[in-house]
Amino acid sequence: MTQKDLLYMEDAVSHEANLINIFNYYLEIVEDSNLKSFIKNQIKKHDNLKTKVLKTMEDISNE
């Protein structure tokens, strides 16, 4: 894996973390229960994606 690939993966992790922060912000201010449920699902989805990318980076570094 090239340095450029690793930088791309680091950016992906940062983008996922930013999305999670944004969703958490809106989770606090919305009142509609359906919208809250949607936001919670998005938080889970993006947290899982962030975890997968970090795990992949860890696996690559251990090779």
PDBQT receptor file of N, H, CA, C and O in Angstrom, charges set to zero:
ATOM      1  N   MET A   1       0.843  -1.159   0.000  1.00  0.00    +0.000 N 
ATOM      2  CA  MET A   1       0.000   0.000   0.000  1.00  0.00    +0.000 C 
ATOM      3  C   MET A   1       0.902   1.240   0.000  1.00  0.00    +0.000 C 
ATOM      4  O   MET A   1       1.888   1.316   0.733  1.00  0.00    +0.000 OA
ATOM      5  N   THR A   2       0.543   2.174  -0.818  1.00  0.00    +0.000 N 
ATOM      6  H   THR A   2      -0.257   2.113  -1.414  1.00  0.00    +0.000 HD
ATOM      7  CA  THR A   2       1.360   3.382  -0.944  1.00  0.00    +0.000 C 
ATOM      8  C   THR A   2       1.022   4.394   0.149  1.00  0.00    +0.000 C 
ATOM      9  O   THR A   2       0.000   4.293   0.828  1.00  0.00    +0.000 OA
ATOM     10  N   GLN A   3       1.903   5.357   0.291  1.00  0.00    +0.000 N 
ATOM     11  H   GLN A   3       2.733   5.440  -0.261  1.00  0.00    +0.000 HD
ATOM     12  CA  GLN A   3       1.668   6.440   1.247  1.00  0.00    +0.000 C 
ATOM     13  C   GLN A   3       0.392   7.206   0.889  1.00  0.00    +0.000 C 
ATOM     14  O   GLN A   3      -0.357   7.631   1.769  1.00  0.00    +0.000 OA
ATOM     15  N   LYS A   4       0.158   7.372  -0.406  1.00  0.00    +0.000 N 
ATOM     16  H   LYS A   4       0.767   7.027  -1.120  1.00  0.00    +0.000 HD
ATOM     17  CA  LYS A   4      -1.049   8.067  -0.864  1.00  0.00    +0.000 C 
ATOM     18  C   LYS A   4      -2.301   7.301  -0.441  1.00  0.00    +0.000 C 
ATOM     19  O   LYS A   4      -3.288   7.909  -0.028  1.00  0.00    +0.000 OA
ATOM     20  N   ASP A   5      -2.266   5.985  -0.541  1.00  0.00    +0.000 N 
ATOM     21  H   ASP A   5      -1.464   5.491  -0.877  1.00  0.00    +0.000 HD
ATOM     22  CA  ASP A   5      -3.394   5.160  -0.118  1.00  0.00    +0.000 C 
ATOM     23  C   ASP A   5      -3.660   5.312   1.380  1.00  0.00    +0.000 C 
ATOM     24  O   ASP A   5      -4.810   5.427   1.803  1.00  0.00    +0.000 OA
ATOM     25  N   LEU A   6      -2.598   5.310   2.172  1.00  0.00    +0.000 N 
ATOM     26  H   LEU A   6      -1.664   5.216   1.828  1.00  0.00    +0.000 HD
ATOM     27  CA  LEU A   6      -2.748   5.478   3.618  1.00  0.00    +0.000 C 
ATOM     28  C   LEU A   6      -3.320   6.846   3.971  1.00  0.00    +0.000 C 
ATOM     29  O   LEU A   6      -4.155   6.965   4.868  1.00  0.00    +0.000 OA
ATOM     30  N   LEU A   7      -2.866   7.874   3.264  1.00  0.00    +0.000 N 
ATOM     31  H   LEU A   7      -2.188   7.777   2.536  1.00  0.00    +0.000 HD
ATOM     32  CA  LEU A   7      -3.401   9.217   3.493  1.00  0.00    +0.000 C 
ATOM     33  C   LEU A   7      -4.886   9.277   3.137  1.00  0.00    +0.000 C 
ATOM     34  O   LEU A   7      -5.670   9.935   3.822  1.00  0.00    +0.000 OA
ATOM     35  N   TYR A   8      -5.258   8.595   2.075  1.00  0.00    +0.000 N 
ATOM     36  H   TYR A   8      -4.621   8.061   1.518  1.00  0.00    +0.000 HD
ATOM     37  CA  TYR A   8      -6.671   8.538   1.693  1.00  0.00    +0.000 C 
ATOM     38  C   TYR A   8      -7.488   7.870   2.795  1.00  0.00    +0.000 C 
ATOM     39  O   TYR A   8      -8.574   8.337   3.139  1.00  0.00    +0.000 OA
ATOM     40  N   MET A   9      -6.972   6.795   3.339  1.00  0.00    +0.000 N 
ATOM     41  H   MET A   9      -6.089   6.416   3.060  1.00  0.00    +0.000 HD
ATOM     42  CA  MET A   9      -7.685   6.091   4.407  1.00  0.00    +0.000 C 
ATOM     43  C   MET A   9      -7.788   6.954   5.665  1.00  0.00    +0.000 C 
ATOM     44  O   MET A   9      -8.819   6.953   6.337  1.00  0.00    +0.000 OA
ATOM     45  N   GLU A  10      -6.722   7.689   5.983  1.00  0.00    +0.000 N 
ATOM     46  H   GLU A  10      -5.884   7.690   5.436  1.00  0.00    +0.000 HD
ATOM     47  CA  GLU A  10      -6.770   8.604   7.128  1.00  0.00    +0.000 C 
ATOM     48  C   GLU A  10      -7.835   9.677   6.911  1.00  0.00    +0.000 C 
ATOM     49  O   GLU A  10      -8.566  10.030   7.836  1.00  0.00    +0.000 OA
ATOM     50  N   ASP A  11      -7.916  10.188   5.697  1.00  0.00    +0.000 N 
ATOM     51  H   ASP A  11      -7.322   9.902   4.945  1.00  0.00    +0.000 HD
ATOM     52  CA  ASP A  11      -8.949  11.171   5.375  1.00  0.00    +0.000 C 
ATOM     53  C   ASP A  11     -10.347  10.572   5.532  1.00  0.00    +0.000 C 
ATOM     54  O   ASP A  11     -11.261  11.229   6.031  1.00  0.00    +0.000 OA
ATOM     55  N   ALA A  12     -10.501   9.333   5.106  1.00  0.00    +0.000 N 
ATOM     56  H   ALA A  12      -9.759   8.799   4.701  1.00  0.00    +0.000 HD
ATOM     57  CA  ALA A  12     -11.800   8.666   5.221  1.00  0.00    +0.000 C 
ATOM     58  C   ALA A  12     -12.211   8.544   6.691  1.00  0.00    +0.000 C 
ATOM     59  O   ALA A  12     -13.373   8.766   7.034  1.00  0.00    +0.000 OA
ATOM     60  N   VAL A  13     -11.264   8.194   7.549  1.00  0.00    +0.000 N 
ATOM     61  H   VAL A  13     -10.321   8.013   7.270  1.00  0.00    +0.000 HD
ATOM     62  CA  VAL A  13     -11.548   8.091   8.986  1.00  0.00    +0.000 C 
ATOM     63  C   VAL A  13     -11.960   9.458   9.531  1.00  0.00    +0.000 C 
ATOM     64  O   VAL A  13     -12.913   9.562  10.304  1.00  0.00    +0.000 OA
ATOM     65  N   SER A  14     -11.247  10.495   9.131  1.00  0.00    +0.000 N 
ATOM     66  H   SER A  14     -10.473  10.412   8.504  1.00  0.00    +0.000 HD
ATOM     67  CA  SER A  14     -11.579  11.850   9.586  1.00  0.00    +0.000 C 
ATOM     68  C   SER A  14     -12.962  12.280   9.114  1.00  0.00    +0.000 C 
ATOM     69  O   SER A  14     -13.713  12.897   9.870  1.00  0.00    +0.000 OA
ATOM     70  N   HIS A  15     -13.299  11.960   7.876  1.00  0.00    +0.000 N 
ATOM     71  H   HIS A  15     -12.689  11.459   7.262  1.00  0.00    +0.000 HD
ATOM     72  CA  HIS A  15     -14.616  12.316   7.348  1.00  0.00    +0.000 C 
ATOM     73  C   HIS A  15     -15.726  11.585   8.103  1.00  0.00    +0.000 C 
ATOM     74  O   HIS A  15     -16.761  12.172   8.416  1.00  0.00    +0.000 OA
ATOM     75  N   GLU A  16     -15.507  10.328   8.385  1.00  0.00    +0.000 N 
ATOM     76  H   GLU A  16     -14.665   9.851   8.130  1.00  0.00    +0.000 HD
ATOM     77  CA  GLU A  16     -16.509   9.567   9.149  1.00  0.00    +0.000 C 
ATOM     78  C   GLU A  16     -16.671  10.147  10.549  1.00  0.00    +0.000 C 
ATOM     79  O   GLU A  16     -17.791  10.262  11.047  1.00  0.00    +0.000 OA
ATOM     80  N   ALA A  17     -15.558  10.513  11.188  1.00  0.00    +0.000 N 
ATOM     81  H   ALA A  17     -14.649  10.420  10.783  1.00  0.00    +0.000 HD
ATOM     82  CA  ALA A  17     -15.627  11.104  12.527  1.00  0.00    +0.000 C 
ATOM     83  C   ALA A  17     -16.373  12.436  12.487  1.00  0.00    +0.000 C 
ATOM     84  O   ALA A  17     -17.159  12.736  13.385  1.00  0.00    +0.000 OA
ATOM     85  N   ASN A  18     -16.129  13.231  11.453  1.00  0.00    +0.000 N 
ATOM     86  H   ASN A  18     -15.489  12.987  10.723  1.00  0.00    +0.000 HD
ATOM     87  CA  ASN A  18     -16.842  14.499  11.315  1.00  0.00    +0.000 C 
ATOM     88  C   ASN A  18     -18.337  14.281  11.133  1.00  0.00    +0.000 C 
ATOM     89  O   ASN A  18     -19.148  14.990  11.728  1.00  0.00    +0.000 OA
ATOM     90  N   LEU A  19     -18.700  13.307  10.317  1.00  0.00    +0.000 N 
ATOM     91  H   LEU A  19     -18.041  12.731   9.834  1.00  0.00    +0.000 HD
ATOM     92  CA  LEU A  19     -20.118  13.011  10.125  1.00  0.00    +0.000 C 
ATOM     93  C   LEU A  19     -20.777  12.585  11.435  1.00  0.00    +0.000 C 
ATOM     94  O   LEU A  19     -21.898  12.992  11.740  1.00  0.00    +0.000 OA
ATOM     95  N   ILE A  20     -20.075  11.769  12.196  1.00  0.00    +0.000 N 
ATOM     96  H   ILE A  20     -19.164  11.438  11.949  1.00  0.00    +0.000 HD
ATOM     97  CA  ILE A  20     -20.610  11.318  13.485  1.00  0.00    +0.000 C 
ATOM     98  C   ILE A  20     -20.832  12.515  14.404  1.00  0.00    +0.000 C 
ATOM     99  O   ILE A  20     -21.858  12.593  15.079  1.00  0.00    +0.000 OA
ATOM    100  N   ASN A  21     -19.885  13.443  14.438  1.00  0.00    +0.000 N 
ATOM    101  H   ASN A  21     -19.051  13.379  13.890  1.00  0.00    +0.000 HD
ATOM    102  CA  ASN A  21     -20.033  14.641  15.265  1.00  0.00    +0.000 C 
ATOM    103  C   ASN A  21     -21.228  15.479  14.821  1.00  0.00    +0.000 C 
ATOM    104  O   ASN A  21     -21.985  15.975  15.655  1.00  0.00    +0.000 OA
ATOM    105  N   ILE A  22     -21.396  15.635  13.526  1.00  0.00    +0.000 N 
ATOM    106  H   ILE A  22     -20.780  15.232  12.848  1.00  0.00    +0.000 HD
ATOM    107  CA  ILE A  22     -22.525  16.404  13.001  1.00  0.00    +0.000 C 
ATOM    108  C   ILE A  22     -23.845  15.724  13.360  1.00  0.00    +0.000 C 
ATOM    109  O   ILE A  22     -24.784  16.381  13.811  1.00  0.00    +0.000 OA
ATOM    110  N   PHE A  23     -23.914  14.415  13.160  1.00  0.00    +0.000 N 
ATOM    111  H   PHE A  23     -23.151  13.882  12.793  1.00  0.00    +0.000 HD
ATOM    112  CA  PHE A  23     -25.145  13.689  13.503  1.00  0.00    +0.000 C 
ATOM    113  C   PHE A  23     -25.444  13.786  14.992  1.00  0.00    +0.000 C 
ATOM    114  O   PHE A  23     -26.604  13.943  15.374  1.00  0.00    +0.000 OA
ATOM    115  N   ASN A  24     -24.427  13.697  15.837  1.00  0.00    +0.000 N 
ATOM    116  H   ASN A  24     -23.485  13.570  15.526  1.00  0.00    +0.000 HD
ATOM    117  CA  ASN A  24     -24.636  13.828  17.282  1.00  0.00    +0.000 C 
ATOM    118  C   ASN A  24     -25.172  15.211  17.636  1.00  0.00    +0.000 C 
ATOM    119  O   ASN A  24     -26.029  15.343  18.510  1.00  0.00    +0.000 OA
ATOM    120  N   TYR A  25     -24.675  16.230  16.965  1.00  0.00    +0.000 N 
ATOM    121  H   TYR A  25     -23.979  16.123  16.255  1.00  0.00    +0.000 HD
ATOM    122  CA  TYR A  25     -25.178  17.590  17.190  1.00  0.00    +0.000 C 
ATOM    123  C   TYR A  25     -26.670  17.654  16.874  1.00  0.00    +0.000 C 
ATOM    124  O   TYR A  25     -27.457  18.140  17.686  1.00  0.00    +0.000 OA
ATOM    125  N   TYR A  26     -27.057  17.167  15.704  1.00  0.00    +0.000 N 
ATOM    126  H   TYR A  26     -26.417  16.773  15.044  1.00  0.00    +0.000 HD
ATOM    127  CA  TYR A  26     -28.463  17.238  15.314  1.00  0.00    +0.000 C 
ATOM    128  C   TYR A  26     -29.341  16.324  16.147  1.00  0.00    +0.000 C 
ATOM    129  O   TYR A  26     -30.522  16.607  16.347  1.00  0.00    +0.000 OA
ATOM    130  N   LEU A  27     -28.784  15.246  16.626  1.00  0.00    +0.000 N 
ATOM    131  H   LEU A  27     -27.824  15.016  16.463  1.00  0.00    +0.000 HD
ATOM    132  CA  LEU A  27     -29.545  14.346  17.493  1.00  0.00    +0.000 C 
ATOM    133  C   LEU A  27     -30.009  15.087  18.747  1.00  0.00    +0.000 C 
ATOM    134  O   LEU A  27     -31.089  14.814  19.272  1.00  0.00    +0.000 OA
ATOM    135  N   GLU A  28     -29.199  16.012  19.217  1.00  0.00    +0.000 N 
ATOM    136  H   GLU A  28     -28.322  16.233  18.791  1.00  0.00    +0.000 HD
ATOM    137  CA  GLU A  28     -29.527  16.777  20.419  1.00  0.00    +0.000 C 
ATOM    138  C   GLU A  28     -30.608  17.828  20.178  1.00  0.00    +0.000 C 
ATOM    139  O   GLU A  28     -31.328  18.188  21.110  1.00  0.00    +0.000 OA
ATOM    140  N   ILE A  29     -30.736  18.328  18.947  1.00  0.00    +0.000 N 
ATOM    141  H   ILE A  29     -30.151  18.035  18.190  1.00  0.00    +0.000 HD
ATOM    142  CA  ILE A  29     -31.655  19.443  18.731  1.00  0.00    +0.000 C 
ATOM    143  C   ILE A  29     -32.973  19.068  18.064  1.00  0.00    +0.000 C 
ATOM    144  O   ILE A  29     -33.939  19.826  18.155  1.00  0.00    +0.000 OA
ATOM    145  N   VAL A  30     -33.036  17.912  17.393  1.00  0.00    +0.000 N 
ATOM    146  H   VAL A  30     -32.252  17.297  17.320  1.00  0.00    +0.000 HD
ATOM    147  CA  VAL A  30     -34.306  17.542  16.754  1.00  0.00    +0.000 C 
ATOM    148  C   VAL A  30     -35.257  16.947  17.784  1.00  0.00    +0.000 C 
ATOM    149  O   VAL A  30     -34.835  16.369  18.786  1.00  0.00    +0.000 OA
ATOM    150  N   GLU A  31     -36.528  17.098  17.520  1.00  0.00    +0.000 N 
ATOM    151  H   GLU A  31     -36.871  17.568  16.707  1.00  0.00    +0.000 HD
ATOM    152  CA  GLU A  31     -37.537  16.594  18.431  1.00  0.00    +0.000 C 
ATOM    153  C   GLU A  31     -38.351  15.437  17.850  1.00  0.00    +0.000 C 
ATOM    154  O   GLU A  31     -38.932  14.647  18.593  1.00  0.00    +0.000 OA
ATOM    155  N   ASP A  32     -38.389  15.340  16.530  1.00  0.00    +0.000 N 
ATOM    156  H   ASP A  32     -37.916  15.982  15.926  1.00  0.00    +0.000 HD
ATOM    157  CA  ASP A  32     -39.164  14.293  15.874  1.00  0.00    +0.000 C 
ATOM    158  C   ASP A  32     -38.536  12.925  16.120  1.00  0.00    +0.000 C 
ATOM    159  O   ASP A  32     -37.353  12.715  15.853  1.00  0.00    +0.000 OA
ATOM    160  N   SER A  33     -39.339  12.004  16.630  1.00  0.00    +0.000 N 
ATOM    161  H   SER A  33     -40.300  12.174  16.847  1.00  0.00    +0.000 HD
ATOM    162  CA  SER A  33     -38.801  10.679  16.974  1.00  0.00    +0.000 C 
ATOM    163  C   SER A  33     -38.343   9.890  15.750  1.00  0.00    +0.000 C 
ATOM    164  O   SER A  33     -37.370   9.140  15.833  1.00  0.00    +0.000 OA
ATOM    165  N   ASN A  34     -39.020  10.045  14.624  1.00  0.00    +0.000 N 
ATOM    166  H   ASN A  34     -39.811  10.654  14.557  1.00  0.00    +0.000 HD
ATOM    167  CA  ASN A  34     -38.596   9.348  13.407  1.00  0.00    +0.000 C 
ATOM    168  C   ASN A  34     -37.249   9.869  12.922  1.00  0.00    +0.000 C 
ATOM    169  O   ASN A  34     -36.389   9.100  12.491  1.00  0.00    +0.000 OA
ATOM    170  N   LEU A  35     -37.081  11.168  12.998  1.00  0.00    +0.000 N 
ATOM    171  H   LEU A  35     -37.779  11.792  13.347  1.00  0.00    +0.000 HD
ATOM    172  CA  LEU A  35     -35.816  11.764  12.586  1.00  0.00    +0.000 C 
ATOM    173  C   LEU A  35     -34.703  11.375  13.549  1.00  0.00    +0.000 C 
ATOM    174  O   LEU A  35     -33.581  11.113  13.116  1.00  0.00    +0.000 OA
ATOM    175  N   LYS A  36     -34.990  11.333  14.839  1.00  0.00    +0.000 N 
ATOM    176  H   LYS A  36     -35.901  11.545  15.191  1.00  0.00    +0.000 HD
ATOM    177  CA  LYS A  36     -33.994  10.886  15.821  1.00  0.00    +0.000 C 
ATOM    178  C   LYS A  36     -33.563   9.449  15.520  1.00  0.00    +0.000 C 
ATOM    179  O   LYS A  36     -32.376   9.129  15.582  1.00  0.00    +0.000 OA
ATOM    180  N   SER A  37     -34.511   8.601  15.199  1.00  0.00    +0.000 N 
ATOM    181  H   SER A  37     -35.475   8.862  15.149  1.00  0.00    +0.000 HD
ATOM    182  CA  SER A  37     -34.205   7.206  14.878  1.00  0.00    +0.000 C 
ATOM    183  C   SER A  37     -33.313   7.124  13.640  1.00  0.00    +0.000 C 
ATOM    184  O   SER A  37     -32.349   6.359  13.613  1.00  0.00    +0.000 OA
ATOM    185  N   PHE A  38     -33.638   7.910  12.624  1.00  0.00    +0.000 N 
ATOM    186  H   PHE A  38     -34.422   8.531  12.646  1.00  0.00    +0.000 HD
ATOM    187  CA  PHE A  38     -32.833   7.941  11.406  1.00  0.00    +0.000 C 
ATOM    188  C   PHE A  38     -31.400   8.375  11.728  1.00  0.00    +0.000 C 
ATOM    189  O   PHE A  38     -30.438   7.765  11.262  1.00  0.00    +0.000 OA
ATOM    190  N   ILE A  39     -31.272   9.430  12.527  1.00  0.00    +0.000 N 
ATOM    191  H   ILE A  39     -32.053   9.925  12.906  1.00  0.00    +0.000 HD
ATOM    192  CA  ILE A  39     -29.949   9.954  12.879  1.00  0.00    +0.000 C 
ATOM    193  C   ILE A  39     -29.161   8.915  13.668  1.00  0.00    +0.000 C 
ATOM    194  O   ILE A  39     -27.968   8.732  13.424  1.00  0.00    +0.000 OA
ATOM    195  N   LYS A  40     -29.805   8.239  14.604  1.00  0.00    +0.000 N 
ATOM    196  H   LYS A  40     -30.773   8.387  14.802  1.00  0.00    +0.000 HD
ATOM    197  CA  LYS A  40     -29.121   7.197  15.378  1.00  0.00    +0.000 C 
ATOM    198  C   LYS A  40     -28.609   6.096  14.464  1.00  0.00    +0.000 C 
ATOM    199  O   LYS A  40     -27.501   5.594  14.653  1.00  0.00    +0.000 OA
ATOM    200  N   ASN A  41     -29.410   5.717  13.470  1.00  0.00    +0.000 N 
ATOM    201  H   ASN A  41     -30.310   6.124  13.316  1.00  0.00    +0.000 HD
ATOM    202  CA  ASN A  41     -28.973   4.691  12.511  1.00  0.00    +0.000 C 
ATOM    203  C   ASN A  41     -27.782   5.169  11.694  1.00  0.00    +0.000 C 
ATOM    204  O   ASN A  41     -26.872   4.392  11.401  1.00  0.00    +0.000 OA
ATOM    205  N   GLN A  42     -27.787   6.444  11.326  1.00  0.00    +0.000 N 
ATOM    206  H   GLN A  42     -28.526   7.075  11.563  1.00  0.00    +0.000 HD
ATOM    207  CA  GLN A  42     -26.662   6.989  10.576  1.00  0.00    +0.000 C 
ATOM    208  C   GLN A  42     -25.393   7.013  11.425  1.00  0.00    +0.000 C 
ATOM    209  O   GLN A  42     -24.302   6.735  10.928  1.00  0.00    +0.000 OA
ATOM    210  N   ILE A  43     -25.540   7.345  12.702  1.00  0.00    +0.000 N 
ATOM    211  H   ILE A  43     -26.427   7.572  13.105  1.00  0.00    +0.000 HD
ATOM    212  CA  ILE A  43     -24.388   7.338  13.602  1.00  0.00    +0.000 C 
ATOM    213  C   ILE A  43     -23.791   5.941  13.671  1.00  0.00    +0.000 C 
ATOM    214  O   ILE A  43     -22.574   5.778  13.575  1.00  0.00    +0.000 OA
ATOM    215  N   LYS A  44     -24.640   4.935  13.838  1.00  0.00    +0.000 N 
ATOM    216  H   LYS A  44     -25.628   5.068  13.916  1.00  0.00    +0.000 HD
ATOM    217  CA  LYS A  44     -24.153   3.551  13.895  1.00  0.00    +0.000 C 
ATOM    218  C   LYS A  44     -23.458   3.160  12.592  1.00  0.00    +0.000 C 
ATOM    219  O   LYS A  44     -22.386   2.556  12.604  1.00  0.00    +0.000 OA
ATOM    220  N   LYS A  45     -24.081   3.512  11.475  1.00  0.00    +0.000 N 
ATOM    221  H   LYS A  45     -24.952   4.003  11.465  1.00  0.00    +0.000 HD
ATOM    222  CA  LYS A  45     -23.536   3.163  10.160  1.00  0.00    +0.000 C 
ATOM    223  C   LYS A  45     -22.146   3.767   9.971  1.00  0.00    +0.000 C 
ATOM    224  O   LYS A  45     -21.216   3.073   9.558  1.00  0.00    +0.000 OA
ATOM    225  N   HIS A  46     -22.006   5.047  10.270  1.00  0.00    +0.000 N 
ATOM    226  H   HIS A  46     -22.761   5.610  10.605  1.00  0.00    +0.000 HD
ATOM    227  CA  HIS A  46     -20.733   5.717  10.041  1.00  0.00    +0.000 C 
ATOM    228  C   HIS A  46     -19.679   5.324  11.072  1.00  0.00    +0.000 C 
ATOM    229  O   HIS A  46     -18.485   5.325  10.774  1.00  0.00    +0.000 OA
ATOM    230  N   ASP A  47     -20.116   4.991  12.271  1.00  0.00    +0.000 N 
ATOM    231  H   ASP A  47     -21.086   4.991  12.513  1.00  0.00    +0.000 HD
ATOM    232  CA  ASP A  47     -19.166   4.488  13.265  1.00  0.00    +0.000 C 
ATOM    233  C   ASP A  47     -18.625   3.131  12.833  1.00  0.00    +0.000 C 
ATOM    234  O   ASP A  47     -17.438   2.851  12.995  1.00  0.00    +0.000 OA
ATOM    235  N   ASN A  48     -19.495   2.291  12.283  1.00  0.00    +0.000 N 
ATOM    236  H   ASN A  48     -20.460   2.519  12.150  1.00  0.00    +0.000 HD
ATOM    237  CA  ASN A  48     -19.051   0.985  11.770  1.00  0.00    +0.000 C 
ATOM    238  C   ASN A  48     -18.070   1.159  10.608  1.00  0.00    +0.000 C 
ATOM    239  O   ASN A  48     -17.061   0.458  10.530  1.00  0.00    +0.000 OA
ATOM    240  N   LEU A  49     -18.369   2.086   9.718  1.00  0.00    +0.000 N 
ATOM    241  H   LEU A  49     -19.189   2.656   9.782  1.00  0.00    +0.000 HD
ATOM    242  CA  LEU A  49     -17.459   2.337   8.590  1.00  0.00    +0.000 C 
ATOM    243  C   LEU A  49     -16.102   2.823   9.081  1.00  0.00    +0.000 C 
ATOM    244  O   LEU A  49     -15.064   2.374   8.594  1.00  0.00    +0.000 OA
ATOM    245  N   LYS A  50     -16.110   3.734  10.038  1.00  0.00    +0.000 N 
ATOM    246  H   LYS A  50     -16.953   4.098  10.433  1.00  0.00    +0.000 HD
ATOM    247  CA  LYS A  50     -14.850   4.252  10.599  1.00  0.00    +0.000 C 
ATOM    248  C   LYS A  50     -14.052   3.117  11.231  1.00  0.00    +0.000 C 
ATOM    249  O   LYS A  50     -12.838   3.029  11.050  1.00  0.00    +0.000 OA
ATOM    250  N   THR A  51     -14.734   2.255  11.970  1.00  0.00    +0.000 N 
ATOM    251  H   THR A  51     -15.720   2.326  12.117  1.00  0.00    +0.000 HD
ATOM    252  CA  THR A  51     -14.077   1.124  12.625  1.00  0.00    +0.000 C 
ATOM    253  C   THR A  51     -13.480   0.168  11.597  1.00  0.00    +0.000 C 
ATOM    254  O   THR A  51     -12.372  -0.333  11.786  1.00  0.00    +0.000 OA
ATOM    255  N   LYS A  52     -14.207  -0.084  10.513  1.00  0.00    +0.000 N 
ATOM    256  H   LYS A  52     -15.107   0.323  10.360  1.00  0.00    +0.000 HD
ATOM    257  CA  LYS A  52     -13.701  -0.981   9.468  1.00  0.00    +0.000 C 
ATOM    258  C   LYS A  52     -12.444  -0.423   8.803  1.00  0.00    +0.000 C 
ATOM    259  O   LYS A  52     -11.493  -1.161   8.543  1.00  0.00    +0.000 OA
ATOM    260  N   VAL A  53     -12.443   0.871   8.531  1.00  0.00    +0.000 N 
ATOM    261  H   VAL A  53     -13.215   1.471   8.741  1.00  0.00    +0.000 HD
ATOM    262  CA  VAL A  53     -11.269   1.469   7.902  1.00  0.00    +0.000 C 
ATOM    263  C   VAL A  53     -10.082   1.422   8.855  1.00  0.00    +0.000 C 
ATOM    264  O   VAL A  53      -8.969   1.091   8.446  1.00  0.00    +0.000 OA
ATOM    265  N   LEU A  54     -10.313   1.751  10.126  1.00  0.00    +0.000 N 
ATOM    266  H   LEU A  54     -11.217   2.020  10.459  1.00  0.00    +0.000 HD
ATOM    267  CA  LEU A  54      -9.226   1.686  11.111  1.00  0.00    +0.000 C 
ATOM    268  C   LEU A  54      -8.696   0.268  11.259  1.00  0.00    +0.000 C 
ATOM    269  O   LEU A  54      -7.486   0.068  11.361  1.00  0.00    +0.000 OA
ATOM    270  N   LYS A  55      -9.583  -0.713  11.273  1.00  0.00    +0.000 N 
ATOM    271  H   LYS A  55     -10.566  -0.550  11.191  1.00  0.00    +0.000 HD
ATOM    272  CA  LYS A  55      -9.173  -2.117  11.383  1.00  0.00    +0.000 C 
ATOM    273  C   LYS A  55      -8.344  -2.521  10.161  1.00  0.00    +0.000 C 
ATOM    274  O   LYS A  55      -7.335  -3.213  10.297  1.00  0.00    +0.000 OA
ATOM    275  N   THR A  56      -8.760  -2.100   8.996  1.00  0.00    +0.000 N 
ATOM    276  H   THR A  56      -9.579  -1.538   8.886  1.00  0.00    +0.000 HD
ATOM    277  CA  THR A  56      -8.009  -2.410   7.770  1.00  0.00    +0.000 C 
ATOM    278  C   THR A  56      -6.621  -1.785   7.825  1.00  0.00    +0.000 C 
ATOM    279  O   THR A  56      -5.631  -2.422   7.464  1.00  0.00    +0.000 OA
ATOM    280  N   MET A  57      -6.553  -0.525   8.282  1.00  0.00    +0.000 N 
ATOM    281  H   MET A  57      -7.357  -0.007   8.576  1.00  0.00    +0.000 HD
ATOM    282  CA  MET A  57      -5.251   0.120   8.410  1.00  0.00    +0.000 C 
ATOM    283  C   MET A  57      -4.372  -0.616   9.420  1.00  0.00    +0.000 C 
ATOM    284  O   MET A  57      -3.169  -0.762   9.199  1.00  0.00    +0.000 OA
ATOM    285  N   GLU A  58      -4.947  -1.072  10.503  1.00  0.00    +0.000 N 
ATOM    286  H   GLU A  58      -5.924  -0.953  10.682  1.00  0.00    +0.000 HD
ATOM    287  CA  GLU A  58      -4.201  -1.809  11.506  1.00  0.00    +0.000 C 
ATOM    288  C   GLU A  58      -3.690  -3.132  10.937  1.00  0.00    +0.000 C 
ATOM    289  O   GLU A  58      -2.540  -3.511  11.161  1.00  0.00    +0.000 OA
ATOM    290  N   ASP A  59      -4.557  -3.830  10.200  1.00  0.00    +0.000 N 
ATOM    291  H   ASP A  59      -5.491  -3.523  10.019  1.00  0.00    +0.000 HD
ATOM    292  CA  ASP A  59      -4.151  -5.102   9.592  1.00  0.00    +0.000 C 
ATOM    293  C   ASP A  59      -3.006  -4.906   8.609  1.00  0.00    +0.000 C 
ATOM    294  O   ASP A  59      -2.077  -5.712   8.555  1.00  0.00    +0.000 OA
ATOM    295  N   ILE A  60      -3.080  -3.837   7.840  1.00  0.00    +0.000 N 
ATOM    296  H   ILE A  60      -3.834  -3.183   7.884  1.00  0.00    +0.000 HD
ATOM    297  CA  ILE A  60      -2.011  -3.559   6.868  1.00  0.00    +0.000 C 
ATOM    298  C   ILE A  60      -0.705  -3.244   7.578  1.00  0.00    +0.000 C 
ATOM    299  O   ILE A  60       0.360  -3.681   7.141  1.00  0.00    +0.000 OA
ATOM    300  N   SER A  61      -0.777  -2.493   8.662  1.00  0.00    +0.000 N 
ATOM    301  H   SER A  61      -1.642  -2.138   9.017  1.00  0.00    +0.000 HD
ATOM    302  CA  SER A  61       0.457  -2.132   9.358  1.00  0.00    +0.000 C 
ATOM    303  C   SER A  61       1.101  -3.323  10.054  1.00  0.00    +0.000 C 
ATOM    304  O   SER A  61       2.299  -3.311  10.336  1.00  0.00    +0.000 OA
ATOM    305  N   ASN A  62       0.302  -4.354  10.331  1.00  0.00    +0.000 N 
ATOM    306  H   ASN A  62      -0.672  -4.364  10.102  1.00  0.00    +0.000 HD
ATOM    307  CA  ASN A  62       0.839  -5.554  10.996  1.00  0.00    +0.000 C 
ATOM    308  C   ASN A  62       1.406  -6.571  10.012  1.00  0.00    +0.000 C 
ATOM    309  O   ASN A  62       1.951  -7.595  10.424  1.00  0.00    +0.000 OA
ATOM    310  N   GLU A  63       1.284  -6.299   8.729  1.00  0.00    +0.000 N 
ATOM    311  H   GLU A  63       0.841  -5.467   8.394  1.00  0.00    +0.000 HD
ATOM    312  CA  GLU A  63       1.808  -7.245   7.726  1.00  0.00    +0.000 C 
ATOM    313  C   GLU A  63       3.293  -7.125   7.559  1.00  0.00    +0.000 C 
ATOM    314  O   GLU A  63       3.884  -7.848   6.757  1.00  0.00    +0.000 OA
TER     315      GLU A  63
